[in-house]
Amino acid sequence: MIVLRDVVLYKISFITNRKFLIRGLARFFLLFCVDMIYLASVCHVNILCLNFVSLT
């Protein structure tokens, strides 16, 4: 849902202003990186929990 909204913003900004486009792209990449880090940490925690459960 977030990605779809950013694609729309990206297209609007491309039409309106290049400076806004660059800012939008930077924001998109930042959000993407934050999402990836969040997903990685959640997966890591889940793996740790599964290992702990299987050990006990």
N, CA, C and O atoms as a Maestro MAE file, in Angstrom:
{
 s_m_m2io_version
 :::
 2.0.0
}

f_m_ct {
 s_m_title
 :::
 protein
 m_atom[224] {
  # First column is atom index #
  i_m_mmod_type
  r_m_x_coord
  r_m_y_coord
  r_m_z_coord
  i_m_residue_number
  s_m_chain_name
  s_m_pdb_residue_name
  s_m_pdb_atom_name
  i_m_atomic_number
  :::
  1 25 0.831 -1.203 0.000 1 A "MET " " N  " 7
  2 3 0.000 0.000 0.000 1 A "MET " " CA " 6
  3 2 0.870 1.259 0.000 1 A "MET " " C  " 6
  4 15 0.605 2.214 -0.730 1 A "MET " " O  " 8
  5 25 1.920 1.238 0.841 2 A "ILE " " N  " 7
  6 3 2.865 2.353 0.919 2 A "ILE " " CA " 6
  7 2 3.568 2.543 -0.430 2 A "ILE " " C  " 6
  8 15 3.745 3.669 -0.894 2 A "ILE " " O  " 8
  9 25 3.963 1.439 -1.047 3 A "VAL " " N  " 7
  10 3 4.685 1.491 -2.325 3 A "VAL " " CA " 6
  11 2 3.807 2.103 -3.414 3 A "VAL " " C  " 6
  12 15 4.274 2.930 -4.196 3 A "VAL " " O  " 8
  13 25 2.542 1.700 -3.465 4 A "LEU " " N  " 7
  14 3 1.608 2.213 -4.467 4 A "LEU " " CA " 6
  15 2 1.441 3.718 -4.337 4 A "LEU " " C  " 6
  16 15 1.452 4.442 -5.333 4 A "LEU " " O  " 8
  17 25 1.285 4.188 -3.092 5 A "ARG " " N  " 7
  18 3 1.150 5.621 -2.832 5 A "ARG " " CA " 6
  19 2 2.399 6.371 -3.276 5 A "ARG " " C  " 6
  20 15 2.299 7.453 -3.853 5 A "ARG " " O  " 8
  21 25 3.568 5.808 -3.012 6 A "ASP " " N  " 7
  22 3 4.829 6.450 -3.396 6 A "ASP " " CA " 6
  23 2 5.009 6.488 -4.910 6 A "ASP " " C  " 6
  24 15 5.593 7.434 -5.440 6 A "ASP " " O  " 8
  25 25 4.517 5.474 -5.607 7 A "VAL " " N  " 7
  26 3 4.592 5.465 -7.076 7 A "VAL " " CA " 6
  27 2 3.744 6.602 -7.643 7 A "VAL " " C  " 6
  28 15 4.156 7.287 -8.579 7 A "VAL " " O  " 8
  29 25 2.560 6.796 -7.069 8 A "VAL " " N  " 7
  30 3 1.686 7.897 -7.491 8 A "VAL " " CA " 6
  31 2 2.355 9.244 -7.217 8 A "VAL " " C  " 6
  32 15 2.364 10.125 -8.078 8 A "VAL " " O  " 8
  33 25 2.919 9.401 -6.005 9 A "LEU " " N  " 7
  34 3 3.635 10.625 -5.649 9 A "LEU " " CA " 6
  35 2 4.817 10.859 -6.589 9 A "LEU " " C  " 6
  36 15 5.084 11.985 -7.006 9 A "LEU " " O  " 8
  37 25 5.513 9.779 -6.910 10 A "TYR " " N  " 7
  38 3 6.671 9.836 -7.811 10 A "TYR " " CA " 6
  39 2 6.264 10.355 -9.191 10 A "TYR " " C  " 6
  40 15 6.956 11.183 -9.783 10 A "TYR " " O  " 8
  41 25 5.137 9.860 -9.692 11 A "LYS " " N  " 7
  42 3 4.666 10.293 -11.011 11 A "LYS " " CA " 6
  43 2 4.219 11.749 -11.003 11 A "LYS " " C  " 6
  44 15 4.526 12.502 -11.927 11 A "LYS " " O  " 8
  45 25 3.487 12.148 -9.950 12 A "ILE " " N  " 7
  46 3 3.044 13.540 -9.814 12 A "ILE " " CA " 6
  47 2 4.257 14.465 -9.727 12 A "ILE " " C  " 6
  48 15 4.311 15.498 -10.395 12 A "ILE " " O  " 8
  49 25 5.224 14.084 -8.900 13 A "SER " " N  " 7
  50 3 6.412 14.909 -8.701 13 A "SER " " CA " 6
  51 2 7.252 15.004 -9.979 13 A "SER " " C  " 6
  52 15 7.887 16.028 -10.231 13 A "SER " " O  " 8
  53 25 7.256 13.953 -10.772 14 A "PHE " " N  " 7
  54 3 7.991 13.957 -12.037 14 A "PHE " " CA " 6
  55 2 7.418 15.006 -12.983 14 A "PHE " " C  " 6
  56 15 8.151 15.670 -13.715 14 A "PHE " " O  " 8
  57 25 6.091 15.142 -12.952 15 A "ILE " " N  " 7
  58 3 5.417 16.130 -13.800 15 A "ILE " " CA " 6
  59 2 5.660 17.545 -13.267 15 A "ILE " " C  " 6
  60 15 5.916 18.470 -14.039 15 A "ILE " " O  " 8
  61 25 5.578 17.707 -11.936 16 A "THR " " N  " 7
  62 3 5.631 19.044 -11.342 16 A "THR " " CA " 6
  63 2 7.045 19.596 -11.182 16 A "THR " " C  " 6
  64 15 7.356 20.657 -11.722 16 A "THR " " O  " 8
  65 25 7.891 18.898 -10.457 17 A "ASN " " N  " 7
  66 3 9.177 19.492 -10.090 17 A "ASN " " CA " 6
  67 2 10.265 18.436 -9.902 17 A "ASN " " C  " 6
  68 15 10.042 17.403 -9.271 17 A "ASN " " O  " 8
  69 25 11.445 18.712 -10.459 18 A "ARG " " N  " 7
  70 3 12.554 17.767 -10.373 18 A "ARG " " CA " 6
  71 2 13.141 17.707 -8.965 18 A "ARG " " C  " 6
  72 15 13.556 16.645 -8.501 18 A "ARG " " O  " 8
  73 25 13.173 18.848 -8.295 19 A "LYS " " N  " 7
  74 3 13.682 18.908 -6.930 19 A "LYS " " CA " 6
  75 2 12.817 18.042 -6.009 19 A "LYS " " C  " 6
  76 15 13.320 17.299 -5.166 19 A "LYS " " O  " 8
  77 25 11.502 18.163 -6.199 20 A "PHE " " N  " 7
  78 3 10.536 17.368 -5.443 20 A "PHE " " CA " 6
  79 2 10.701 15.882 -5.767 20 A "PHE " " C  " 6
  80 15 10.553 15.020 -4.900 20 A "PHE " " O  " 8
  81 25 11.009 15.607 -7.025 21 A "LEU " " N  " 7
  82 3 11.239 14.226 -7.483 21 A "LEU " " CA " 6
  83 2 12.389 13.587 -6.720 21 A "LEU " " C  " 6
  84 15 12.277 12.461 -6.234 21 A "LEU " " O  " 8
  85 25 13.495 14.316 -6.619 22 A "ILE " " N  " 7
  86 3 14.682 13.814 -5.918 22 A "ILE " " CA " 6
  87 2 14.369 13.567 -4.441 22 A "ILE " " C  " 6
  88 15 14.772 12.556 -3.866 22 A "ILE " " O  " 8
  89 25 13.637 14.520 -3.836 23 A "ARG " " N  " 7
  90 3 13.241 14.379 -2.432 23 A "ARG " " CA " 6
  91 2 12.325 13.172 -2.249 23 A "ARG " " C  " 6
  92 15 12.451 12.430 -1.275 23 A "ARG " " O  " 8
  93 25 11.401 12.982 -3.195 24 A "GLY " " N  " 7
  94 3 10.474 11.852 -3.163 24 A "GLY " " CA " 6
  95 2 11.209 10.520 -3.290 24 A "GLY " " C  " 6
  96 15 10.902 9.556 -2.588 24 A "GLY " " O  " 8
  97 25 12.178 10.485 -4.192 25 A "LEU " " N  " 7
  98 3 12.976 9.272 -4.371 25 A "LEU " " CA " 6
  99 2 13.775 8.941 -3.117 25 A "LEU " " C  " 6
  100 15 13.834 7.787 -2.691 25 A "LEU " " O  " 8
  101 25 14.390 9.971 -2.531 26 A "ALA " " N  " 7
  102 3 15.165 9.781 -1.300 26 A "ALA " " CA " 6
  103 2 14.274 9.238 -0.187 26 A "ALA " " C  " 6
  104 15 14.661 8.336 0.557 26 A "ALA " " O  " 8
  105 25 13.067 9.811 -0.089 27 A "ARG " " N  " 7
  106 3 12.112 9.376 0.918 27 A "ARG " " CA " 6
  107 2 11.674 7.941 0.667 27 A "ARG " " C  " 6
  108 15 11.535 7.153 1.603 27 A "ARG " " O  " 8
  109 25 11.458 7.605 -0.599 28 A "PHE " " N  " 7
  110 3 11.061 6.256 -0.979 28 A "PHE " " CA " 6
  111 2 12.135 5.239 -0.579 28 A "PHE " " C  " 6
  112 15 11.820 4.196 -0.004 28 A "PHE " " O  " 8
  113 25 13.404 5.544 -0.883 29 A "PHE " " N  " 7
  114 3 14.502 4.653 -0.546 29 A "PHE " " CA " 6
  115 2 14.680 4.525 0.966 29 A "PHE " " C  " 6
  116 15 14.971 3.444 1.477 29 A "PHE " " O  " 8
  117 25 14.502 5.639 1.672 30 A "LEU " " N  " 7
  118 3 14.597 5.631 3.128 30 A "LEU " " CA " 6
  119 2 13.530 4.726 3.726 30 A "LEU " " C  " 6
  120 15 13.824 3.890 4.580 30 A "LEU " " O  " 8
  121 25 12.284 4.896 3.273 31 A "LEU " " N  " 7
  122 3 11.179 4.059 3.747 31 A "LEU " " CA " 6
  123 2 11.423 2.594 3.410 31 A "LEU " " C  " 6
  124 15 11.156 1.707 4.220 31 A "LEU " " O  " 8
  125 25 11.934 2.351 2.201 32 A "PHE " " N  " 7
  126 3 12.225 0.992 1.754 32 A "PHE " " CA " 6
  127 2 13.268 0.335 2.654 32 A "PHE " " C  " 6
  128 15 13.109 -0.816 3.060 32 A "PHE " " O  " 8
  129 25 14.347 1.080 2.966 33 A "CYS " " N  " 7
  130 3 15.410 0.575 3.836 33 A "CYS " " CA " 6
  131 2 14.885 0.292 5.244 33 A "CYS " " C  " 6
  132 15 15.208 -0.734 5.843 33 A "CYS " " O  " 8
  133 25 14.073 1.213 5.763 34 A "VAL " " N  " 7
  134 3 13.483 1.034 7.093 34 A "VAL " " CA " 6
  135 2 12.598 -0.212 7.116 34 A "VAL " " C  " 6
  136 15 12.646 -0.995 8.065 34 A "VAL " " O  " 8
  137 25 11.786 -0.395 6.062 35 A "ASP " " N  " 7
  138 3 10.933 -1.581 5.948 35 A "ASP " " CA " 6
  139 2 11.765 -2.855 5.906 35 A "ASP " " C  " 6
  140 15 11.418 -3.840 6.560 35 A "ASP " " O  " 8
  141 25 12.856 -2.851 5.147 36 A "MET " " N  " 7
  142 3 13.722 -4.030 5.037 36 A "MET " " CA " 6
  143 2 14.384 -4.364 6.373 36 A "MET " " C  " 6
  144 15 14.451 -5.529 6.765 36 A "MET " " O  " 8
  145 25 14.874 -3.331 7.073 37 A "ILE " " N  " 7
  146 3 15.506 -3.535 8.376 37 A "ILE " " CA " 6
  147 2 14.488 -4.091 9.370 37 A "ILE " " C  " 6
  148 15 14.787 -5.006 10.137 37 A "ILE " " O  " 8
  149 25 13.278 -3.523 9.342 38 A "TYR " " N  " 7
  150 3 12.199 -3.974 10.224 38 A "TYR " " CA " 6
  151 2 11.853 -5.435 9.946 38 A "TYR " " C  " 6
  152 15 11.753 -6.240 10.871 38 A "TYR " " O  " 8
  153 25 11.673 -5.773 8.669 39 A "LEU " " N  " 7
  154 3 11.349 -7.149 8.283 39 A "LEU " " CA " 6
  155 2 12.464 -8.113 8.685 39 A "LEU " " C  " 6
  156 15 12.198 -9.206 9.185 39 A "LEU " " O  " 8
  157 25 13.707 -7.704 8.463 40 A "ALA " " N  " 7
  158 3 14.853 -8.538 8.806 40 A "ALA " " CA " 6
  159 2 14.916 -8.792 10.309 40 A "ALA " " C  " 6
  160 15 15.176 -9.915 10.740 40 A "ALA " " O  " 8
  161 25 14.678 -7.755 11.103 41 A "SER " " N  " 7
  162 3 14.725 -7.899 12.558 41 A "SER " " CA " 6
  163 2 13.583 -8.781 13.050 41 A "SER " " C  " 6
  164 15 13.777 -9.594 13.953 41 A "SER " " O  " 8
  165 25 12.400 -8.630 12.468 42 A "VAL " " N  " 7
  166 3 11.247 -9.463 12.845 42 A "VAL " " CA " 6
  167 2 11.525 -10.929 12.506 42 A "VAL " " C  " 6
  168 15 11.263 -11.821 13.314 42 A "VAL " " O  " 8
  169 25 12.056 -11.169 11.312 43 A "CYS " " N  " 7
  170 3 12.394 -12.534 10.904 43 A "CYS " " CA " 6
  171 2 13.460 -13.121 11.824 43 A "CYS " " C  " 6
  172 15 13.374 -14.286 12.213 43 A "CYS " " O  " 8
  173 25 14.455 -12.325 12.168 44 A "HIS " " N  " 7
  174 3 15.538 -12.751 13.045 44 A "HIS " " CA " 6
  175 2 14.997 -13.145 14.416 44 A "HIS " " C  " 6
  176 15 15.383 -14.177 14.964 44 A "HIS " " O  " 8
  177 25 14.114 -12.334 14.964 45 A "VAL " " N  " 7
  178 3 13.493 -12.621 16.260 45 A "VAL " " CA " 6
  179 2 12.662 -13.898 16.188 45 A "VAL " " C  " 6
  180 15 12.705 -14.721 17.103 45 A "VAL " " O  " 8
  181 25 11.906 -14.066 15.106 46 A "ASN " " N  " 7
  182 3 11.094 -15.267 14.920 46 A "ASN " " CA " 6
  183 2 11.953 -16.521 14.852 46 A "ASN " " C  " 6
  184 15 11.604 -17.555 15.422 46 A "ASN " " O  " 8
  185 25 13.079 -16.425 14.151 47 A "ILE " " N  " 7
  186 3 14.011 -17.562 14.032 47 A "ILE " " CA " 6
  187 2 14.589 -17.910 15.408 47 A "ILE " " C  " 6
  188 15 14.679 -19.083 15.771 47 A "ILE " " O  " 8
  189 25 14.981 -16.875 16.175 48 A "LEU " " N  " 7
  190 3 15.501 -17.090 17.524 48 A "LEU " " CA " 6
  191 2 14.461 -17.771 18.410 48 A "LEU " " C  " 6
  192 15 14.778 -18.690 19.165 48 A "LEU " " O  " 8
  193 25 13.213 -17.304 18.306 49 A "CYS " " N  " 7
  194 3 12.127 -17.888 19.097 49 A "CYS " " CA " 6
  195 2 11.890 -19.342 18.708 49 A "CYS " " C  " 6
  196 15 11.697 -20.193 19.576 49 A "CYS " " O  " 8
  197 25 11.902 -19.630 17.419 50 A "LEU " " N  " 7
  198 3 11.709 -21.003 16.940 50 A "LEU " " CA " 6
  199 2 12.830 -21.916 17.420 50 A "LEU " " C  " 6
  200 15 12.579 -23.050 17.830 50 A "LEU " " O  " 8
  201 25 14.067 -21.425 17.369 51 A "ASN " " N  " 7
  202 3 15.210 -22.202 17.842 51 A "ASN " " CA " 6
  203 2 15.101 -22.477 19.335 51 A "ASN " " C  " 6
  204 15 15.389 -23.581 19.796 51 A "ASN " " O  " 8
  205 25 14.683 -21.466 20.082 52 A "PHE " " N  " 7
  206 3 14.530 -21.602 21.524 52 A "PHE " " CA " 6
  207 2 13.442 -22.619 21.862 52 A "PHE " " C  " 6
  208 15 13.606 -23.434 22.770 52 A "PHE " " O  " 8
  209 25 12.350 -22.569 21.138 53 A "VAL " " N  " 7
  210 3 11.236 -23.502 21.353 53 A "VAL " " CA " 6
  211 2 11.670 -24.928 21.011 53 A "VAL " " C  " 6
  212 15 11.335 -25.870 21.729 53 A "VAL " " O  " 8
  213 25 12.405 -25.083 19.927 54 A "SER " " N  " 7
  214 3 12.833 -26.419 19.515 54 A "SER " " CA " 6
  215 2 13.864 -27.009 20.482 54 A "SER " " C  " 6
  216 15 13.949 -28.228 20.635 54 A "SER " " O  " 8
  217 25 14.647 -26.142 21.135 55 A "LEU " " N  " 7
  218 3 15.626 -26.612 22.109 55 A "LEU " " CA " 6
  219 2 14.969 -27.084 23.398 55 A "LEU " " C  " 6
  220 15 15.410 -28.061 24.003 55 A "LEU " " O  " 8
  221 25 13.915 -26.390 23.819 56 A "THR " " N  " 7
  222 3 13.273 -26.724 25.103 56 A "THR " " CA " 6
  223 2 12.231 -27.829 24.987 56 A "THR " " C  " 6
  224 15 11.618 -28.207 25.985 56 A "THR " " O  " 8
  :::
 }
 m_bond[223] {
  # First column is bond index #
  i_m_from
  i_m_to
  i_m_order
  :::
  1 1 2 1
  2 2 3 1
  3 3 4 2
  4 3 5 1
  5 5 6 1
  6 6 7 1
  7 7 8 2
  8 7 9 1
  9 9 10 1
  10 10 11 1
  11 11 12 2
  12 11 13 1
  13 13 14 1
  14 14 15 1
  15 15 16 2
  16 15 17 1
  17 17 18 1
  18 18 19 1
  19 19 20 2
  20 19 21 1
  21 21 22 1
  22 22 23 1
  23 23 24 2
  24 23 25 1
  25 25 26 1
  26 26 27 1
  27 27 28 2
  28 27 29 1
  29 29 30 1
  30 30 31 1
  31 31 32 2
  32 31 33 1
  33 33 34 1
  34 34 35 1
  35 35 36 2
  36 35 37 1
  37 37 38 1
  38 38 39 1
  39 39 40 2
  40 39 41 1
  41 41 42 1
  42 42 43 1
  43 43 44 2
  44 43 45 1
  45 45 46 1
  46 46 47 1
  47 47 48 2
  48 47 49 1
  49 49 50 1
  50 50 51 1
  51 51 52 2
  52 51 53 1
  53 53 54 1
  54 54 55 1
  55 55 56 2
  56 55 57 1
  57 57 58 1
  58 58 59 1
  59 59 60 2
  60 59 61 1
  61 61 62 1
  62 62 63 1
  63 63 64 2
  64 63 65 1
  65 65 66 1
  66 66 67 1
  67 67 68 2
  68 67 69 1
  69 69 70 1
  70 70 71 1
  71 71 72 2
  72 71 73 1
  73 73 74 1
  74 74 75 1
  75 75 76 2
  76 75 77 1
  77 77 78 1
  78 78 79 1
  79 79 80 2
  80 79 81 1
  81 81 82 1
  82 82 83 1
  83 83 84 2
  84 83 85 1
  85 85 86 1
  86 86 87 1
  87 87 88 2
  88 87 89 1
  89 89 90 1
  90 90 91 1
  91 91 92 2
  92 91 93 1
  93 93 94 1
  94 94 95 1
  95 95 96 2
  96 95 97 1
  97 97 98 1
  98 98 99 1
  99 99 100 2
  100 99 101 1
  101 101 102 1
  102 102 103 1
  103 103 104 2
  104 103 105 1
  105 105 106 1
  106 106 107 1
  107 107 108 2
  108 107 109 1
  109 109 110 1
  110 110 111 1
  111 111 112 2
  112 111 113 1
  113 113 114 1
  114 114 115 1
  115 115 116 2
  116 115 117 1
  117 117 118 1
  118 118 119 1
  119 119 120 2
  120 119 121 1
  121 121 122 1
  122 122 123 1
  123 123 124 2
  124 123 125 1
  125 125 126 1
  126 126 127 1
  127 127 128 2
  128 127 129 1
  129 129 130 1
  130 130 131 1
  131 131 132 2
  132 131 133 1
  133 133 134 1
  134 134 135 1
  135 135 136 2
  136 135 137 1
  137 137 138 1
  138 138 139 1
  139 139 140 2
  140 139 141 1
  141 141 142 1
  142 142 143 1
  143 143 144 2
  144 143 145 1
  145 145 146 1
  146 146 147 1
  147 147 148 2
  148 147 149 1
  149 149 150 1
  150 150 151 1
  151 151 152 2
  152 151 153 1
  153 153 154 1
  154 154 155 1
  155 155 156 2
  156 155 157 1
  157 157 158 1
  158 158 159 1
  159 159 160 2
  160 159 161 1
  161 161 162 1
  162 162 163 1
  163 163 164 2
  164 163 165 1
  165 165 166 1
  166 166 167 1
  167 167 168 2
  168 167 169 1
  169 169 170 1
  170 170 171 1
  171 171 172 2
  172 171 173 1
  173 173 174 1
  174 174 175 1
  175 175 176 2
  176 175 177 1
  177 177 178 1
  178 178 179 1
  179 179 180 2
  180 179 181 1
  181 181 182 1
  182 182 183 1
  183 183 184 2
  184 183 185 1
  185 185 186 1
  186 186 187 1
  187 187 188 2
  188 187 189 1
  189 189 190 1
  190 190 191 1
  191 191 192 2
  192 191 193 1
  193 193 194 1
  194 194 195 1
  195 195 196 2
  196 195 197 1
  197 197 198 1
  198 198 199 1
  199 199 200 2
  200 199 201 1
  201 201 202 1
  202 202 203 1
  203 203 204 2
  204 203 205 1
  205 205 206 1
  206 206 207 1
  207 207 208 2
  208 207 209 1
  209 209 210 1
  210 210 211 1
  211 211 212 2
  212 211 213 1
  213 213 214 1
  214 214 215 1
  215 215 216 2
  216 215 217 1
  217 217 218 1
  218 218 219 1
  219 219 220 2
  220 219 221 1
  221 221 222 1
  222 222 223 1
  223 223 224 2
  :::
 }
}
